[in-house]
Amino acid sequence: TTTIQTGTVAGATTTNSGGVVSTISPNTSFKYANSGTLYYVTLANCKEPYMSAATAAAWKVDIQTVPVLSDSIQYSDCYPSFVRLPENSIATVDGVAMYLIRGNYKHVFTNYQTFMNRGYSVNNAVRIPQAELDMYLNGSSIN
């Protein structure tokens, strides 16, 4: 089933009657008409996939309203090859181990008390898949 975006979307231009967009501006999220993967177009005009819906949500991306791009329009892949969580996000896989995300690095809190003493809350943690967490480099532990 092909999902068709209708109406106007910031950062996208619709030039056909079907609602599929023909151009995407940099700093815009999109998905292809025949794919469920959500992407982000960078200023370098290449694409990075969101590795999870949780990461898209952390960036305040509404999956229901992102523009749908024609499959015939292709963007090259960027490096790094995925959309990272916002700077200083708290990430968790299991709700127990907590990580501070800074750039390409994950910094594990050595214990729950340290996590709490630094003013963080489990309620603010973004639950991501283990495979996504594994894509971050190990940074120094937070004691």
C-alpha positions as semicolon CSV with decimal commas, in nm:
position;residue;x (nm);y (nm);z (nm)
1;T;0,000;0,000;0,000
2;T;0,135;0,340;-0,097
3;T;0,085;0,622;0,151
4;I;0,010;0,956;-0,010
5;Q;0,081;1,284;0,169
6;T;-0,176;1,549;0,092
7;G;-0,177;1,919;0,166
8;T;0,124;2,141;0,214
9;V;0,426;2,043;0,417
10;A;0,705;2,277;0,524
11;G;1,024;2,203;0,335
12;A;0,857;2,009;0,052
13;T;0,703;2,097;-0,282
14;T;0,417;1,905;-0,438
15;T;0,406;1,938;-0,815
16;N;0,171;1,657;-0,909
17;S;-0,191;1,583;-0,834
18;G;-0,119;1,270;-0,630
19;G;0,030;1,452;-0,330
20;V;0,372;1,287;-0,359
21;V;0,639;1,555;-0,330
22;S;0,900;1,619;-0,595
23;T;1,156;1,814;-0,391
24;I;1,271;1,821;-0,031
25;S;1,460;2,108;0,129
26;P;1,758;2,039;0,355
27;N;1,676;1,994;0,724
28;T;1,354;1,813;0,636
29;S;1,238;1,462;0,721
30;F;1,067;1,248;0,457
31;K;0,981;0,895;0,354
32;Y;0,964;0,734;0,013
33;A;0,625;0,640;-0,132
34;N;0,699;0,265;-0,124
35;S;0,905;0,242;0,195
36;G;0,832;0,274;0,564
37;T;1,180;0,411;0,644
38;L;1,192;0,769;0,765
39;Y;1,487;0,983;0,648
40;Y;1,637;1,324;0,719
41;V;1,793;1,540;0,443
42;T;2,103;1,721;0,569
43;L;2,249;2,053;0,458
44;A;2,489;1,847;0,242
45;N;2,178;1,726;0,055
46;C;2,225;1,361;0,147
47;K;1,996;1,139;0,355
48;E;2,027;0,973;0,695
49;P;1,775;0,716;0,819
50;Y;1,609;0,741;1,158
51;M;1,694;0,412;1,329
52;S;1,376;0,407;1,535
53;A;1,045;0,583;1,579
54;A;1,170;0,685;1,925
55;T;1,458;0,883;1,772
56;A;1,221;1,053;1,528
57;A;0,992;1,142;1,818
58;A;1,289;1,282;2,015
59;W;1,342;1,522;1,725
60;K;0,968;1,609;1,732
61;V;0,906;1,450;1,390
62;D;0,540;1,365;1,334
63;I;0,552;1,049;1,123
64;Q;0,194;1,108;1,010
65;T;0,272;1,443;0,848
66;V;0,617;1,396;0,691
67;P;0,627;1,449;0,316
68;V;0,626;1,142;0,092
69;L;0,888;1,159;-0,182
70;S;0,859;0,993;-0,519
71;D;1,070;0,677;-0,540
72;S;1,229;0,816;-0,856
73;I;1,402;1,095;-0,657
74;Q;1,706;0,953;-0,482
75;Y;1,943;1,108;-0,228
76;S;2,286;0,963;-0,153
77;D;2,357;0,825;0,192
78;C;2,544;1,047;0,440
79;Y;2,811;0,974;0,693
80;P;2,733;0,925;0,972
81;S;2,480;0,691;0,828
82;F;2,197;0,747;1,075
83;V;2,014;1,025;1,258
84;R;2,149;1,051;1,610
85;L;1,948;1,147;1,914
86;P;1,949;1,516;2,007
87;E;2,259;1,628;2,200
88;N;2,241;1,548;2,575
89;S;1,953;1,302;2,535
90;I;1,916;1,021;2,783
91;A;1,885;0,683;2,611
92;T;1,798;0,341;2,744
93;V;1,728;0,001;2,599
94;D;1,592;-0,177;2,903
95;G;1,481;0,106;3,133
96;V;1,763;0,020;3,374
97;A;2,097;0,120;3,218
98;M;2,094;0,490;3,128
99;Y;2,323;0,661;2,878
100;L;2,394;1,028;2,813
101;I;2,423;1,084;2,437
102;R;2,680;1,342;2,326
103;G;2,761;1,352;1,956
104;N;2,879;1,009;1,846
105;Y;2,928;0,888;2,203
106;K;2,719;0,715;2,469
107;H;2,823;0,769;2,831
108;V;2,683;0,515;3,075
109;F;2,583;0,622;3,424
110;T;2,760;0,385;3,662
111;N;2,462;0,372;3,897
112;Y;2,111;0,499;3,942
113;Q;2,205;0,734;4,227
114;T;2,456;0,918;4,004
115;F;2,190;0,946;3,736
116;M;1,940;1,098;3,981
117;N;2,199;1,322;4,153
118;R;2,276;1,484;3,819
119;G;1,910;1,587;3,786
120;Y;1,796;1,332;3,526
121;S;1,469;1,143;3,528
122;V;1,377;0,803;3,388
123;N;1,065;0,972;3,247
124;N;1,285;1,172;3,008
125;A;1,476;0,871;2,874
126;V;1,428;0,771;2,511
127;R;1,387;0,395;2,475
128;I;1,579;0,282;2,167
129;P;1,664;-0,060;2,023
130;Q;1,994;-0,222;2,128
131;A;2,114;-0,214;1,766
132;E;2,076;0,165;1,761
133;L;2,256;0,211;2,094
134;D;2,538;-0,009;1,966
135;M;2,599;0,237;1,681
136;Y;2,729;0,497;1,928
137;L;3,091;0,481;2,039
138;N;3,162;0,416;2,407
139;G;3,247;0,733;2,591
140;S;3,370;0,771;2,947
141;S;3,148;0,643;3,225
142;I;2,967;0,895;3,443
143;N;3,044;0,837;3,812
